[in-house]
Amino acid sequence: MKFAHLVLVVWLVLAGFAMTADGQPGTLKEIRPGVWFREGDQKTFGHCNNVVIEMKDYLIVVDANYPSGARALISDVMKVSSKPIKYVIDTHHHSTHSYGNPIFTKMGAITIGHIGMVEEMNRSEPKEWQQVSKRRKDVAELNLPGPEPPKQTFSETPYVISDSSRLVQLHYFGWGHTRGDTFVYLPKERVLCTGDAVPNGPHNDPANAWIANWPNQVAAAQKLSVAHVLPAHGKPGGKELLEGQRQFLLELYKAVEVAIKSGKTLDQLVTMKNGRPVSTSIQLPKSIMDVYVYDEGRPPKFPTRFATQVMATYLEITQEKPYGEIVGGK
């Protein structure tokens, strides 16, 4: 009877999600049986999206989020499964994807990341942690000197996690968004979790990127058989998100390259204010601008982001090395 009651409760909870959840912030949406997508509330809390993967005896979470995002996810996960979270996969080192690591490891979970992620952390931390702690209570209250790196790393690709119920692959396709990007792939379900390497919308952050190689990273992911793309920012979609991201990056690089060849200087392409890019004269095809710059035709969520992308591309081309190396060291 207890088992039957539990099944009924879980069914009612899932039915409620099916009726009300459409990738809205703070809700779980079942993409495939035992695979849930949770859109983070980026506007209010800066949270990234998460994916929860059910195995036979445990759960896998994609991205540790910020500490408050980790706690919110755990609360929601408890509504759909009593299984423990065994693994948390950090898709890369950025704060919104890895600073929640201590929340999960205190519960007994094992955090996993590519070795390149740890190397990126070594370049930027603990300076970044200290800066974020000043503006985020959930980070400051952990009272730690710096972020917690993944407990387990991998370098051989794909790295496989499997049991009798499911196969999960961790793929590394080279330096794109960062030097440590991990793609999480479920071959049977044709689900691909892309982290920030392939967002949906105006969320591309070039801070640690190799912009010229980023399209090659995405093209490698396109070789997988994919039906569902679950990004770390923006709504879930299909394989069209992969091609859309690749085209955006190619068009961005081409437009800046053409401007450079015509003799344009950085000052002529990007307007700065208080040391930050605020606008640019570069334009891409409208279909791309609407999705990756203006978010379906509306004013950009991040007014300086496209100008920053143009600046980063300009410096990468003129200095002949990845932007992430220019600003972040070798």
GISULUR-V351529 format. One record per residue. N is the residue number from 1. RES is the residue in one small letter. OMEGA is omega in radians with two decimals (none if undefined). NEAR is the number of other C-alpha atoms within 12 Angstrom. D_CENTER is the distance of its C-alpha to the mean C-alpha in Angstrom with 1 decimal. Layout:
n=[N N]
res=[RES RES]
omega=[OMEGA OMEGA]
near=[NEAR NEAR]
d_center=[D_CENTER D_CENTER]
This chain:
n=[1 2 3 4 5 6 7 8 9 10 11 12 13 14 15 16 17 18 19 20 21 22 23 24 25 26 27 28 29 30 31 32 33 34 35 36 37 38 39 40 41 42 43 44 45 46 47 48 49 50 51 52 53 54 55 56 57 58 59 60 61 62 63 64 65 66 67 68 69 70 71 72 73 74 75 76 77 78 79 80 81 82 83 84 85 86 87 88 89 90 91 92 93 94 95 96 97 98 99 100 101 102 103 104 105 106 107 108 109 110 111 112 113 114 115 116 117 118 119 120 121 122 123 124 125 126 127 128 129 130 131 132 133 134 135 136 137 138 139 140 141 142 143 144 145 146 147 148 149 150 151 152 153 154 155 156 157 158 159 160 161 162 163 164 165 166 167 168 169 170 171 172 173 174 175 176 177 178 179 180 181 182 183 184 185 186 187 188 189 190 191 192 193 194 195 196 197 198 199 200 201 202 203 204 205 206 207 208 209 210 211 212 213 214 215 216 217 218 219 220 221 222 223 224 225 226 227 228 229 230 231 232 233 234 235 236 237 238 239 240 241 242 243 244 245 246 247 248 249 250 251 252 253 254 255 256 257 258 259 260 261 262 263 264 265 266 267 268 269 270 271 272 273 274 275 276 277 278 279 280 281 282 283 284 285 286 287 288 289 290 291 292 293 294 295 296 297 298 299 300 301 302 303 304 305 306 307 308 309 310 311 312 313 314 315 316 317 318 319 320 321 322 323 324 325 326 327 328 329 330]
res=[m k f a h l v l v v w l v l a g f a m t a d g q p g t l k e i r p g v w f r e g d q k t f g h c n n v v i e m k d y l i v v d a n y p s g a r a l i s d v m k v s s k p i k y v i d t h h h s t h s y g n p i f t k m g a i t i g h i g m v e e m n r s e p k e w q q v s k r r k d v a e l n l p g p e p p k q t f s e t p y v i s d s s r l v q l h y f g w g h t r g d t f v y l p k e r v l c t g d a v p n g p h n d p a n a w i a n w p n q v a a a q k l s v a h v l p a h g k p g g k e l l e g q r q f l l e l y k a v e v a i k s g k t l d q l v t m k n g r p v s t s i q l p k s i m d v y v y d e g r p p k f p t r f a t q v m a t y l e i t q e k p y g e i v g g k]
omega=[3.13 3.13 3.13 3.12 3.14 3.12 3.14 -3.13 3.14 3.14 3.14 3.12 3.14 3.11 3.10 3.10 -3.12 -3.11 -2.98 -3.02 3.04 -3.10 3.12 -3.13 3.07 3.12 3.07 3.10 -3.13 -3.11 3.01 3.14 3.13 3.08 -3.07 3.06 3.09 3.11 3.12 3.10 -3.08 -3.07 -3.07 -2.99 -3.10 -3.08 3.00 3.04 3.05 3.01 3.11 -3.10 -3.12 3.02 -3.08 -3.03 -3.06 3.14 3.00 3.09 3.07 3.13 -3.10 3.11 2.91 -3.14 3.13 3.08 3.09 -3.14 3.13 3.12 -3.13 3.11 3.14 3.13 -3.13 3.13 -3.07 -3.13 3.06 -3.13 3.13 3.01 -3.08 -3.10 2.99 -3.08 3.06 -3.14 3.03 -2.93 -3.04 -2.96 -3.08 -3.12 -3.03 -3.04 3.06 -3.10 -3.10 3.12 -3.10 -3.10 3.06 3.08 -3.14 -3.13 3.08 3.10 -3.06 3.06 3.07 -3.13 3.10 3.10 3.13 3.11 3.07 3.10 -3.12 3.13 -2.96 -3.06 0.14 -3.10 -3.12 3.12 -3.12 3.11 -3.14 -3.14 -3.12 -3.10 -3.14 -3.14 -3.06 3.07 -3.10 -3.06 3.04 3.07 3.13 -3.12 -3.13 -3.11 3.09 3.12 3.12 -3.14 -3.10 3.13 3.06 3.06 3.07 -3.09 0.02 2.99 -2.97 2.95 -3.09 2.95 -3.07 -3.06 -3.01 3.06 3.12 3.13 3.04 -3.07 2.99 -3.08 3.09 -3.06 3.07 3.07 3.02 3.11 -3.09 -3.07 3.06 3.00 3.14 -2.98 3.05 -3.02 -3.09 -3.10 -3.11 3.13 3.12 3.06 -2.91 -3.06 3.12 3.12 3.08 3.05 3.04 -3.12 -3.01 -3.03 -3.08 3.13 -3.09 -2.95 -3.11 -2.95 2.85 -2.95 -3.14 -3.09 -3.08 3.10 3.10 3.07 -3.14 3.13 3.09 3.10 -3.14 3.11 3.07 3.07 -2.98 3.03 -3.09 3.07 -3.10 -3.09 3.10 3.05 -3.11 -3.08 3.02 3.14 3.12 -3.07 3.09 3.10 3.13 -3.13 3.11 3.11 -3.14 -3.14 3.09 -3.11 3.12 -3.14 3.10 -3.11 -3.12 -3.10 3.14 3.13 3.11 3.13 3.13 -3.13 3.11 3.07 -3.13 3.04 3.12 3.13 3.12 -3.11 -3.03 3.07 -3.11 3.04 -3.10 3.09 -3.11 3.07 -3.13 3.12 3.14 3.09 -3.14 3.07 3.06 3.07 -3.04 -3.12 3.12 3.12 -3.08 -3.09 -2.95 3.10 -3.04 3.07 3.11 3.02 3.13 3.07 -3.04 3.06 -3.10 -3.02 -3.08 -2.97 -3.11 3.08 3.09 3.11 3.12 3.13 -3.12 3.13 3.12 -3.11 3.13 -3.13 -3.05 3.13 3.04 3.01 -3.08 3.14 3.12 3.07 3.14 -3.05 -3.01 3.14 -3.08 none]
near=[7 8 9 10 11 16 18 15 18 20 17 16 25 28 19 19 26 21 16 17 23 23 31 24 30 33 33 42 38 33 33 24 19 29 36 38 47 46 39 40 29 27 16 12 24 27 37 48 48 55 53 46 48 37 28 21 19 28 36 41 44 51 54 52 47 44 39 36 39 44 27 32 40 36 19 29 37 19 24 35 31 21 23 27 36 27 36 47 53 53 50 49 46 46 41 39 44 46 47 48 46 33 33 40 28 19 19 17 28 31 38 43 46 39 31 33 40 33 26 34 32 25 23 27 25 21 17 25 34 24 19 26 25 15 15 25 18 30 34 23 20 24 18 18 19 27 38 39 38 37 27 23 28 28 25 18 22 22 26 23 31 24 14 12 19 26 25 35 31 38 36 38 34 33 33 42 47 43 43 41 48 49 45 51 42 40 25 21 26 28 39 47 54 50 50 48 52 49 40 39 38 36 37 42 37 41 33 40 40 38 47 36 31 40 32 26 36 42 26 23 38 30 19 27 20 27 25 33 43 48 42 47 43 39 34 39 30 26 31 21 36 41 28 30 41 35 28 40 42 26 29 39 33 24 29 39 29 21 28 25 14 12 14 19 22 29 23 22 33 32 23 19 14 7 10 19 26 24 27 32 22 34 28 27 19 17 19 29 28 24 31 41 40 26 26 19 17 16 18 23 23 25 21 28 29 44 36 35 45 47 44 40 45 39 33 31 29 23 16 18 23 32 37 35 26 25 21 23 17 16]
d_center=[41.8 39.0 36.8 37.8 37.0 33.5 32.8 34.1 32.0 28.8 29.8 30.5 27.2 25.3 27.8 27.0 23.3 24.2 26.5 24.4 20.7 19.1 15.5 16.8 15.3 16.6 17.7 17.1 17.6 18.9 17.6 19.9 22.4 20.7 17.1 15.7 12.8 12.6 11.4 11.0 13.6 12.0 15.4 17.4 15.4 12.2 10.4 6.9 7.4 8.9 10.8 14.2 16.3 20.1 22.2 25.9 26.3 22.9 19.3 16.0 12.9 9.3 7.7 10.5 9.5 12.3 15.8 16.7 13.6 14.5 18.0 17.5 15.6 18.4 21.0 19.7 19.5 23.1 24.2 23.5 24.1 26.2 24.7 23.3 19.7 20.3 17.0 13.6 11.2 9.0 6.4 7.4 9.8 8.7 10.6 8.5 6.9 10.3 13.2 13.9 15.0 18.6 18.7 18.0 20.2 23.0 23.0 23.5 20.1 19.1 15.8 14.8 12.9 14.0 16.9 15.3 12.8 16.1 17.7 15.2 15.7 19.4 19.3 17.8 19.0 20.8 21.1 17.7 18.2 21.6 20.5 17.9 20.6 22.9 21.0 19.4 21.9 19.7 18.8 22.4 24.0 22.7 25.2 23.7 24.2 20.7 17.4 17.9 16.7 16.0 19.4 19.1 17.9 18.3 19.3 20.9 18.9 18.5 18.6 19.9 20.1 22.8 25.7 28.2 26.0 22.7 21.2 17.6 16.6 14.1 14.1 13.9 14.7 15.3 14.2 12.2 9.3 10.5 13.3 11.6 8.8 9.3 9.4 11.0 14.0 16.8 19.7 22.2 20.0 18.4 14.9 11.8 8.4 6.3 2.7 3.0 6.4 7.4 6.8 10.0 12.1 12.7 9.3 9.6 10.1 12.6 13.5 13.2 13.2 16.0 16.2 19.1 17.5 14.1 15.9 17.4 14.2 13.4 17.1 17.0 14.5 16.9 19.6 18.4 20.0 17.4 18.3 15.2 11.7 9.2 6.0 3.6 6.1 9.5 11.9 12.0 14.3 16.0 16.1 17.0 13.4 13.4 16.7 15.9 13.1 15.6 18.4 16.8 16.3 19.8 21.4 20.1 21.4 24.6 25.4 25.2 27.1 29.8 30.1 30.6 33.2 35.0 35.5 33.0 32.1 28.9 31.0 31.9 28.4 26.6 28.1 27.4 28.2 28.5 26.8 23.7 23.1 23.9 24.8 25.4 28.0 25.8 25.4 23.6 24.8 24.8 22.8 19.9 20.4 20.6 17.1 15.1 17.3 19.4 17.4 20.1 22.9 22.5 22.4 19.0 16.9 16.5 20.0 19.5 16.2 17.9 20.7 18.5 17.1 20.7 21.9 19.4 20.5 24.1 24.1 22.5 25.2 28.1 27.4 26.6 23.7 19.9 18.9 16.9 20.3 22.2 20.5 19.4 22.3 22.8]
